[in-house]
Amino acid sequence: MSKEETIEYLFRTHYDVMFRLAVAMLHDADEAKDAVSEVFVRLLHGDALLPEKATGGYLLTSVRNRCLDIISHKQVKERVRQLLTADTQPDLSPVGPQTDHYKAVMEFADSCLTPQTRTVFRLRFEGRKSYRDISEQLGISEAAVYKHLAQALRKMKEHFNPNQQ
């Protein structure tokens, strides 16, 4: 029996079981047909070697693996789509309340924080500097920068969210 005849025989013998497995995994008859067909195309073109024994198990495993590849590809595409839509959606919230809240936070920082803590806070959040950059600029350790920021954030939480402690 030639290679093509062998593959045709396997196709006629195992297609139904392979198709049911693919439909169960993919929940789409068209994708299931494609997955089963791809397994046989790979066999026909010599991309995969057919074992002499347990060909039914091999074919089912091949379909399962192809379905898992399809599912994985769909998941990656969905994650990319979600990330793209999340990053590209404009912020439609009113600017006024955000600006007012920002002003309130900065006024609190100016009036209630120590000069050193206020400086560290402003460098970190307005200047967007790293702990290392702040420590080098002010001549203090990174641990001191961390402590000043922790103190500033704790005081702000107490002031702006008194019930969430």
N, C-alpha and C positions, 0 to 999 in steps of 0.2 A: 504494500500500500504506500502510495506517495505521501509526501508531507502535506500537500493540499487536501488529499482525500482523508488523511488522519484528522486534520483540523476540522474539516467539514463534518466528519463523523462525531467528533467531540462537540461541535457546535449543536448538531441535531440532538445529541444525547443529553447535554448538560445545560443548554440555554435556559430552559424554564426555571430550573433551580437557581441558576446564577442571576437571572432577571428578578426573581422574587427576593433574593437576598439584597440586590442592589436597590429595589424599590423600598424595601424595609429600612434600609439605611439612609437613602436619599430623599424619600417621600416625593419622588417625581419620576413618572414613568419615562419621560423623554431622556432625562439624565441617566436613568438606570439603563436604558437601551444603549446609550452612548458608552457608558462604563463597561458593559459587557462586550460591546463591539471592539472597544479599544484593547481589551485583553486578547481577543482573537486576532486583531490586527498585529499586535506585538508578536504573537506566536507565528503568524504567517510571514512576517518580515524578518524573523529570526532575532528579534530583540530580546526574546525570552526563550529559554530552553525548556522543552516539555519533558518531564520525568517519565521514565518507562512504567513506573508503578504509581498508584494513588493519584491518577490524573484528575479525578473528580475533586479531591481535597485540594490539589494544587490550583485548579481553576477557581474554586470557591475562595481560596485564600487570595488569589490574584484579584478577584472582583472586590473582595473586602478591602484590600490594600488600595485599589484604585478609588473606591468610594471614600475611604479615609482621606486620600489625597484631595479629592474634590471638596469634601467637607472642610478640610484645613484651609484650602484655597479660598473658600467662601468666607470663612471666619476672618482671614487676613483682609480680604476685600472689605468686609463689613467694618472691621476696626479702622481701616484707612478712611472709609467713607465717614464714619462717626468723627474721627479726628479732624478731617477736612471741614466738615460742617460745623463742628464746635469751634474751630479756629477762625473760620471765615464769617461766622454770623456776627453782624454788627451789634454793639451794645446799644439797645434802644431805651435804656433807663434814662430818666431825666438827669441832666447835668447839674441842675441847681442843688438837689439834696446831697449829691456826692461832694460837691464843692463846699457846701455848708458843713458837712461832716468833717471834711479835711481841715477846714479852717478851725473848727472846734477842737480837733485833735492837736493841731499846732499851737493854738492858744493855750490849751491845757499844758502842753510840753513847755511852753515858754514861762508859764506862771507857776507850775507845780513841781517841775523837775529841777534837780540841782544843776548848776552850770555844766559840770562834766557829763552828767547823764544826758542832758539836753543836747550837748554837742555830739556825743556818741549816737544818740537817737537820730539826729538830723543827718549826720554823715551816712548812717546806715540806710535810712529810708528815703531821704531826699537825694543824697549824693550817690546812693546805690553802691556804696563801697563795701568791700569784704572786711571781715574781722581783721585780717592781717593788715590790710591797707589802713584801717582806722588805728590799729595799735601802733603802726609805724608813724603815722601822721601825728598822733597825740603823745607818743613816747610811753605808752602803757602796754601791758601784756594783753594777749588775746583773751585770757581768762577774765581780766578786768573789763574788757569790752563786752564779753558775754554777761558778766554780772550787771553792768550798767544797763544793757538792753533788757535783761530779765527784770530788773527793778522798774524800768520805764514801762514795760508792757504790763507788769503786775499792777502798777498804779493806774494805768489807763483802763485796765479791765475793771478794777474796783470802781472807778469813776463812771465809765460809760456803760458797764453791764453789772450793776451792783447785785443783781439776783442770780447771776451765773458764776458762782465761785465754787 
